[in-house]
Amino acid sequence: MKKNIILIALLVITSSVFAQTQNKNFYSFNIKTISGEKFDLSSLKGKKVLVVNTASKCGLTPQYKQLEELFKMYGGPRFAIIGFPANNFMSQEPGTNEEIKAFCEKNYGVTFQMMEKISVKGDDIHPLYKWLTSKSENGVLDAEIKWNFQKFMIDENGNLIDVVSPKESPMSEKIINWIKSGK
């Protein structure tokens, strides 16, 4: 009898944890802008969002130009881009938030939303990136961060749709078609 009660209790706890994990989506996380202000991801409800981990001293850094071009073409009520500077690969983002912001504005005219510098992998991974990269969290796929400028496609309901490799252009057919599609 005691074993049955323990088993039932474990099942209830497990199903509760499972339900909480399944209810998590992009809008479940707290983040800050590169200027340090709180940013409510739920303010992006109804928009497709391209999430990108960025770096200022990387061979892929010129993708900032393409990201800005993409944002100017499609950004608005249906689409947004948010960049997360990260120093996880060969110290290619050593700057402070202020230095990163100035670099992005001066060199690439970045107007899409940049967030504070975070970790996108490892023991200190930001909870949003843990969700983005773990099927057990997002319910869709495992997507290890391979390098700077990996792109995550989030739908209008805050669900992960797909991931695009770091080397693939933000102006790729896959991303453009996704932005233009009804889903």
Residue pairs with C-beta under 8 A, 6 or more apart in sequence:
21 136
21 137
21 139
22 139
24 131
24 137
24 138
25 157
25 158
25 159
26 41
26 44
26 49
26 128
26 131
26 154
26 158
26 159
26 160
27 41
27 42
27 44
27 45
27 158
28 41
28 131
28 158
29 41
29 127
29 128
29 131
30 38
31 38
31 39
31 41
31 115
31 116
31 126
31 128
32 38
32 39
32 115
32 116
33 39
33 113
33 114
33 115
33 116
34 85
34 97
34 100
34 101
34 114
34 115
34 116
34 117
35 97
35 101
36 97
36 116
39 113
39 115
41 158
42 158
44 80
44 158
45 156
45 157
45 158
46 77
46 78
46 156
47 77
47 78
47 79
47 80
47 156
48 78
48 79
48 80
48 153
48 154
48 155
48 156
48 178
48 179
49 79
49 80
49 81
49 82
49 153
49 154
50 67
50 70
50 79
50 80
50 81
50 82
50 151
50 152
50 153
50 154
50 170
50 175
51 82
51 84
51 128
51 132
51 151
51 152
51 154
52 63
52 67
52 81
52 82
52 83
52 84
52 149
52 150
52 151
52 152
52 170
53 83
53 84
53 85
53 86
53 88
53 120
53 129
53 145
53 148
53 149
53 150
54 61
54 64
54 83
54 84
54 85
54 86
54 93
54 114
54 148
54 149
55 61
55 85
55 86
55 87
55 89
55 92
55 93
55 148
55 149
56 85
56 92
56 93
56 95
56 100
56 103
56 104
57 91
57 92
57 93
57 94
58 89
58 92
58 93
58 147
58 148
58 149
60 147
60 148
60 149
60 166
60 167
61 148
63 149
63 169
63 170
64 104
64 107
64 108
64 110
65 108
66 169
66 170
66 171
67 81
67 83
67 110
67 112
67 170
68 108
68 109
68 110
68 111
68 112
69 170
69 171
70 81
70 170
70 171
70 175
70 176
70 179
71 79
71 80
71 81
71 111
71 112
72 111
74 179
75 81
75 112
78 156
78 179
79 179
80 112
80 113
81 112
81 113
82 112
82 113
82 114
82 115
83 104
83 110
83 112
83 113
83 114
83 115
84 114
84 115
84 116
84 117
84 118
84 120
84 126
84 128
84 129
85 93
85 95
85 97
85 100
85 114
85 115
85 116
85 117
85 118
86 93
86 117
86 118
86 119
86 120
86 148
87 93
87 94
87 117
87 119
88 119
88 120
88 121
88 122
88 145
89 147
89 148
92 148
93 100
93 117
93 148
95 103
95 117
96 117
97 116
97 117
100 114
100 117
101 114
104 110
104 114
118 126
118 128
118 129
119 125
119 126
119 129
120 126
120 129
120 133
120 145
121 129
121 133
121 144
121 145
125 133
129 145
130 137
131 137
131 138
131 160
132 138
132 143
132 152
132 160
132 163
133 142
133 143
133 144
133 145
134 142
135 141
135 142
138 159
138 160
139 160
140 159
140 160
140 161
141 160
141 162
141 163
143 150
143 152
143 163
146 165
146 166
147 166
147 167
148 166
149 166
149 167
150 163
150 164
150 165
150 166
151 163
151 164
151 165
151 166
151 168
151 170
151 175
152 160
152 162
152 163
152 164
153 160
153 161
153 162
153 163
153 164
153 175
153 178
154 160
154 161
155 161
155 183
161 178
162 174
162 178
164 172
164 174
164 175
168 174
168 175
169 175
